[in-house]
Amino acid sequence: MAMKAILVPVEDHEGAQSVLASALVFAGRCGSYLEAVSTLPVIDNYIVGEMVPLWPPNQRSAGDTSREAQEAFRRAMEAAGLPRREHATPGQASWGLREQPLMGDSAVAAHARVFDLTVVGRPSGSAAGPRLSLLEAVVFESGRPILIAPPVAPVAMGDSIMIAWNCSTETARATALAMPLLAQARRVRVLTAEGGTVPGPSGEELVRSLGLNGIVADAVTVAGRGRSTGEVILDQAAAWGADLVIKGAYTQSRLRQMIFGGATSHLLSHAEVPVFMAH
C-alpha cells in the first residue's frame, strides 16, 4: 500500500520552498495527493526555548499570511504541472487546499491523523524558520509519521534508504510505517551506532524481517570513535549516499534531549537529507 494522502502545513518561513519541493518529489514517486493547510498561531503551542514571533512584524495580518502561504503552494503545484485532485487521473500525483486555516499546532496534528504522512521543514531555531512546536505536535499527537524536509530540497528521494536502527519501539514503528517506501527502494541499509541503542533486536534481525517481506537490505554497525550517535548517522548517510533516513523520534524524552542532547535533536538541527520519523 503506497502513501497516497500527504498533508503539507504551509507557513511563511525560510524553509517553505524546500517543504513544497520535497513534498513534490515525494508525490512524484508515490503518485500522492498533496493537501495544503495553513495554521493560525496560538502562543500556548510554542515550546520552551523556541522563539515566538511578535505579530505583525510587517503589518500583515495572520489571515493575510495564511492566504499568501496557500497561494505560494498553489503556484508551486501549478509550476510543477500537478493537476488539482478533481482533474487528476487514477494514480496521478495531485493537489488540493483546505480553505479554512486551523487554529494552532494541535489542530494541524489532529487533521494529520487522516493522512499517511505530513511534510514539515527542519527547524532552524529562529523566528524566520520552520517551527519545532509544529513538528513535535504532529509527531506526538497525530499517530502518523512525518517527513522532515532539509534546508535544500533533494532532487530524488527513496532510492537509497538508511534505517537508523537503535532497537527501540519508536524506530520499529517508523520502519513499519515506512514499509511502502522500503518496498520501492533500490537499496536499503540498516545502520546501528555502537552505544546508541536500547535493549532489543539487532540490525541483522531487522534485515531478516525485511527479507521475509521481500525487501533486500544489509546491516552495518559503526563505532562512534568520539562522535555522538546523531553524528554517526549523518556521517554514514552521507558516505553511503542515502537520500532518505528513517528514524524513531525521541527514544529519549524531549526534556532529556534538551538538557543532554540526543540523536533526534542532532538530526533536527543538522540533517541535510530528508528524514522520515515517527514516535
N, C-alpha and C positions, 0 to 999 in steps of 0.2 A: 504494500500500500504506500503510495507516494505522498509527499507533503504538499497538498493542493491548496490549503487555505492559510494564507500568510497575513499577519497583521503588521502594519507599519505605522507606529505612532509618529506623527510629523510635528516638528517643532522648529523654531528659528534658532539654530545654533551652528557652530562652526563645523560640526560633523554631519550636517544634514545631507549634503551632496553624496557623501560616502555611504550613508544609510540607504539612500534611494538607489545608488548604483549597485550596492551589494544585494539589495532586495531584487533588483532586476536580473543580476547574474544568477541568483538562486531560482527565481521564477523561470528563467530561460532553461535551466537544467531540468526542472521538475514539472514544467507546464502549470505553474501555480497561479492562483488568483491572489492579487495583492490588494488589500483594503487599507486605505489611509484613514487614520483617526487623529484628530487634534485634541489636546488636553488643555484645560484652563488650570492655572496653578492654584494649589491650596497650600498655604505656608506650613501646616501641620505635617504635610507629606515629606518635607525636606528633612534629611538626616543630619545628625550632629556632625559638624565639620564641613558640610557642603555649603558652598557659597550661595546665598539667596539673592537673586537679582532684585533691585529696587524698581518698582513699576511706576510709571513707564520711563525708561532711560531716554527715549527719543520721542516722547509724546504719542506713541502708538498705543491703542487700547489692546486689551487681551483679545478681543474679538477681531481686531484688525490683524494681529499677529497670527491668529488661528487661520483666518481666511488666506493670508499670504502663504502660510505653510502648505495649506491644501492646494493652492494654485501652483506652487512650486512642484508639488507631487504630480499634479495633472500634466504640467508641461514636460516633466521628465518622462512620464509614461508615453505621452504622445510623441516625443522626440525619439523614443526607443521603438516606436511602431507598434506598441501594445494596444489592442482594442479594449474598449470597455467590456465588462462581463457580458452584457446583453448582446453584444455583437461578435463574441468570440465563438470559434468552432470548438467542438469537444477536444479536450487535451491541449488547447492552446493557452499560453500564458495570457492573463488579462488583468484588469484593474477596476476598482470602484472606490467610492468615497462614502464614509459615514458623515453625513452632512452636519449633524449636531455634535459639537465638541463634548468631551467627557470631563467631568469636574474632578480633577485630581488623579494621582497615580494609581490609587486603589481601584478607581473606576476603570482605568485602562486595563489593569491586571484582571479585573473581573470579566471584561469584554474578551480578553485574550483566551479565556477558558474554552471558547468555541472555535479556536484556531489551532492549526497544527504547530505553528511557530510564530514568534514575534521577533522582528528585527529592530535592534536598538544600536545606538552608537557607543563606542568605547568611551567611558567617562574621562574627562580631561581635568577635572578638579577646579575648573574656572567657571565663572558665571556665563561665559560665552560658549561653553562646550556642552556635550551631552550630559545628562544628569544621572548620577549614581542612584538617586532615590527612585527614579522611574525603573531603571534596570532591576533593582532589588525588589521593588513591588511586584514586578512581573515574575521574577524568579520564585519568590516565596508565596505569592498569592494566586497565581494563575493555574498551577498544576501542569503547565506546559513548558516546553523548552524555549530558549532564546537563542538568537544568532547575534553575536556582537560584531558589528562592522568596525574594522580598523580605520585609522585616520585616512588612509589611502585605500580606496576600494580595489579589490582584486579583479583581474580580467577573467579568471576562471575559479571555480570552487567545487570541491567534491571529487576530484580525480585522485588526489593523494591525501588520504585522511589519516591523521595520527590520533590515537586514543591515549590520553594521559592517564594511565591506569594506576590508581592508588589503592585498589581493592575495596573501595568504600561503597556504601549504599548509594550515595549521590552519583558516583561515576557509573555504577551499574545501571542506574535509572537513565542517565544521559545516554549511555550506549544503547540501551533498549529502545529509547525514543528515536535514536538516530539510525536504526536498522534500515529504513528505506534508503538512506544516503549511503550507508556502508555497502548495501547490495549493488549499488550503481558504480561504486568507486573502482578505479583501475588498480589501485594498490592500497593496502591498509597496514598500518604498523601499530602495535601495542607497546607503548613506552612505559617502563617503570623506572622511577628515580629512586635510587637507594636512599633509605632514610626518610622517604616521603610517603610512606604507606601506613595503612591501618591493618589490623588482622583481617585476612580474607583470602580469596582465591588468587593464585599467581597470574601473571600475564600469560604464561603458557596455557593455563587452564581456560582463560578467556579466549585465546586463539583457538583452542579445541572446540569451545562452544560456538564460536563464529563459524568454524569449518562445518559443523553439523548443520548450520543454516545456509551453507553454500557460499560463505564469504572466506576467501583465502587471505590470511594475514600472517605476519611474523611478529615475534616478541623480542624486545630488546630491553635489557636492564643496564642502566648507566649510573656510574658513581658520581657523586656531586663534586668531589675534589674542591671543596671550599665554596661551591656555588649553592644557592638556595634551590629548592625544588622548582619554583617558578622559572628560575634562570635556566635550569637543565631542560625544562620542557620547551622553552622558546629557542634555546640554542639547538636542540635536536630537531625541532620543527624546521628551522632554517637550513640546517645542514642536510636534512633528508629531502627537503623540497615540499613539505606539507602545504597544501592550500586550504586546509581546514583542520582545526584541533577540536577534539571532543573532550570535555572535562566536566566532572561533577562540580557544582558550585557550593562553596562553603562547607567542606568537610569539617573544618574548624568553625567555631562560631564567629559571627561578624565582629563581636566585641574583641575576641582574642586576636583576630586578624588585624583589627585597628591598632591594637597595642603592640603585637609581636610580628605582624606581617604574616603572609601565607601565600600559597601558590595561587589561589583565586585572586587575591589582591594584586599580586605581581602581574598576572595576565591582564587584569582590568586596567592596569597602569601602563603596560609596556607592549602588549601583543600587537604585532604588525600583520598578523594573519587572522582571518575570521575565526571566531571561537564559538562553538556550539555548547551551551551549558544548560544544565537542569539541576534542581535541588531535590 
